[in-house]
Every structure is written in C-alpha cells, then in structure tokens.
C-alpha cells in the first residue's frame, strides 16, 4: 500500500479515522463471536468504543485476539462502501442479521431520515458516516479496556460490554499517547490523594468527598488566595443557604431546565430544593434593597457549596462529584459596563491560570435549544462576549448550542502538563434572571431600569481544581500550597534537640514544618519524605548541629547543600510570597 499523509490535526479527519476503526473493531468481534449483537460505536475524545451484547465476557486475552483480527482486516484494505435502503428494507435486513439494537435505532429515526449503511468486506453496519475510504488507511490501533454500559445510557435497560480503544496514523504517535496515559496513571489524583492523605470518599457517601487535614491545607490556601484577589478587584463576599423553597427554582427556571439534576426535601410540609447553583441566592441578596445607577457595578462573590445528582457510573474522584464548592461571583451592571466587566473577569482568569503555569483556550458557547428568553436578548449577549474577546485580542472558537439555558458563555479550557484539557473558568452573560426576578435600579432619569448580570467562576469547582492541580504537579505542589513545606530529618536521635528548636523557629515564621527524630535509618526517612512529596527535606547530622546549618534538598532543584537556618527561612518565605511554581 502506498503511504499517504493523514492530517490528524484536523478534528473531522480524526473523528472519521476513529469512527472507521470502531467499525473494524465490530467486524473483528463478529468474526470471532458471530452471535454478538452490535449496539453503537462512535468516535470519542482520544479514541473510540463499541458496545456489544454477548454472553461471553471479554477478557484482556480476548482484546489481544480481537486486535490481531483487526490487523487482518486492516491488511485486507477493504473499501468502505456506503449504500441506502428504504425503512422497511433496512429493518428487514437488520432482522435477518439478528441485530435487534440496530432495528430499534432505525425504528426511532424520523420518517424522512435517510437510512444508510457501510460495508467493508462481508461486514455491514448501520451508520450515517463519514468514514475513511479503505480499512488499510488505519495504521496503529490499541484496544485498552472493557467496561459495562447500559443500552442508551438507561439503567433500566440491558447492560452491554463496551470495548474502548485508540488509534493513530503512526506507531510512534500511538506509543507517545500510551506513554502519556502511563504517566497519567502515576499522576492519578485518587492515587496521590490517598498517598498524601488529602481526601477520601467512603461507600457511605458516593460522590461526597471528605477533605482530610492535608487536603484542607491546600483548600484553605486556595480559598485565602481567592479572597485576597477578589478583594483587590472590588468584590464583596456573601454566603447563601444550601436549601431554598421550590418556588424559587420555578422563578429561576431551574425547575423547567435542571430539575432532573436536583435533590429535593420537605420542610414543614413544604417542598424545598438543595441548591444546584448559587445564582438564585445572589439574586435574592440583590433584591433586598433598591440601588442607584451610581452603585454599579455590584460584584458579589461566594464560595458556595452546591449539590447535583450525578449517575453513579459518572463519579470520578474529585473530578466528578455530587457536591462541590463553586467559586461563584455574580456581577450586576449597567448596559454600558458590560464590556469592561467581561474584560475584568478575563484578566482575573488569565492571572490565575498563568500563576499555575496553565495554557488555556476559550470557547464561545451559543444559544441551546432548551433556552429561555428572546432571540434579541441572546443576540445582544452573544455579541457582547464576542466584542470583549476581540477587544482583548484573544482567539476563541465557537461551540454552537452549548450555552447555559439563560445565556451564552465563554468557557476557559486549561491545559495541564500532559496536554489534557479541563473546562474550569466560565463567564456567562445573562439578561434573563434579572427579568425573572424583577431586578431594578433607579437610573439617572429617576426611572426604574433593569440591570444585566454576569455569572462567572475561575476555579470552577474547588474540588475539581484541586484534583487537576494534584495531577498537573504529580502531588509536588508549589510551596505555598504544600501541606508540609519543610521536613527536618535527624541522622540519629542525638540531634533531636537541635532539630526541634529549628522546627519551632520555622513554624514561628509561618512555615508548615515536620520534625522526624525517629530512630530509623536516614536513607529510609529520606525515601519516605520524597514519597510524601515534601518540597524541602533538611538533613541534620553532627556537622549541621555544630555549625547551626541544615543540608537542604529541594524536590524541584535537587541538592542545595548546607544553608544557615535563617537563610533557608528567608528563601522559603520569598518563594511563598511570590507563589513560585
């Protein structure tokens, strides 16, 4: 086969490539297990999957067999040929092949929908496409895992077997990706969180994380930083209740657009909801008094805990939970202040992400189908977000139809050290909530007018941001966040007094210090401190005790040699003050 260049940078090409590979996977499984029934097999981020209904339970050995069969299909270089059938013929064809799930999919298609199939060799699959021209264009494939998946995501339907895989145009690219996956496993925040005693999730509360003393240090430092930066920028902090009555959620629109993700309770025979979002509470705070146009902008910040009902299968450490704290802020403003306020939020997000060394890209998400408000308001809000981005000179992509139900938004996707992206910051421009809650102010003309509102977060979720930081830094947090900043290790117990005295001096300066005077070998103590990812490890032996020094090792810079205690203290305090990464 002649070599051809595949532009894997092009998203459509990637999707096409991965989707074609999912069909090759399905063909291989049908060859090995003809009784297997096919469900769906889409391309996904970083790969593809296919769902199968089969009594036989797939094993790791089976994946190797399937992969070998896929290689044969690729080498056969079958063309992928598209054909269409009328509805009844399409159903009859799938029934003849005993493909019940495909029959159901066809029956659920709109009457005027074109029903298309793709054939490669003797294998036929219901599919809208598109695909690569030939199976031989697929070069490097790796099947990764098997998981359970309910048919159509409905836990009341049958559990199918989902085979996940990935593919690339060359073996070198596949190897590089698999290497990153291995690194990601080492950096998994659940593993590191357990090793560093940061957080725990118990079976008594799936999706409800417990923060342990070390984790609380990181959390409190992030929240202190958040408060300092918001005070500088003119925000006032508020706290609103976790539970508010059901009528409020009707007024806000959450009842119609979000109730399936909410938790409910009864108090004094009245219906209440546990808040999934903080904005209605901020709106009530605004409504407590009448404002003049001179009072704007009004910036209200809240580290507000919310609860959202997530399916158990979607839960993942701190990344996907059922309760989390949003670093929410709601800005109420005059129409002429919109652009400046959006620019101010962009500057804040930019400052915070740069502080942690994150690159990021921005998406403008537009009006979804399930939205409220007039087309005119949506157009105004969307144009205002565009104008702010263009005024800032920042590039962005448009994500059609993915806005919040009450307004368009800018989503900030940060990139970690492994090149993975995480959606964290968001700026949502809202003309709807002020109308629904009848918010007003007195304008320069003495008449009542309606303010405009921004919803925004920077971290997004404190829990998720800690998870991202844990993986980004592999647990080696910047000094200002590290649960233990300095560990003093004695060579023998003989130097315990000097170690304890030095520890008290460092603690008094505000440095989180642990003194290890156990009667253990120094090599063992050093290994343990490294495994705990302590930023600075200081050895105390006879020479150090006599000279009033410490032999210092940095987790980032390696061996720093002997230093005076005061010298080390000043160095560390400077690093903390600068929030060095």
Secondary structure, 3 states (H helix, E strand, C coil): CCCCCCCCCCHHHHHHHHHHHHHHHHHHHHHHCCCCEECCCCEECCEEEEEEECCCCCCHHHHHHHHHHHHHHHHHCCECEEEECCHHHHHHHHHHCCCHHHHHHHHCCCCCCCCEEEEECCEEEECCCCCCCEHHHCCEEEEEEEEEEEHHHCCCCCEEEEEEEEEECCHHHHHHHHHHHHHHHHCCHHHHHHHCCCEECCHHHCCCCEECHHHHHHHHHHHHHHHHHHHHCCCEECCCCCEEEHHHHHHHCHHHHHHHHCEEEEECCEEEEECCCCHHHHHHHHHCCCEEHHHCCEEEEEEEEEECCCCHHHCECCCECCEEEEEEEEEEECHHHHHHHHHHHHHHHHHHHHHCCCEEEEEEECCCCCCCCCHHHHHHHHHHHHHHHHHHCCCCEEECCCCECCECEEEEEEECCCCCEEEEEEEEEECHHHHHCCCCEECCCCCEECCEEEEEECCCCHHHHHHHHHHHCCCCCCCCCCCCCEEEEECCHHHHHHHHHHHHHHHHCCCCEEEECCCCCHHHHHHHHHHCCCCEEEEECHHHHHHCEEEEEECCCEEEEEEEHHHHHHHHHHHHHCCCC
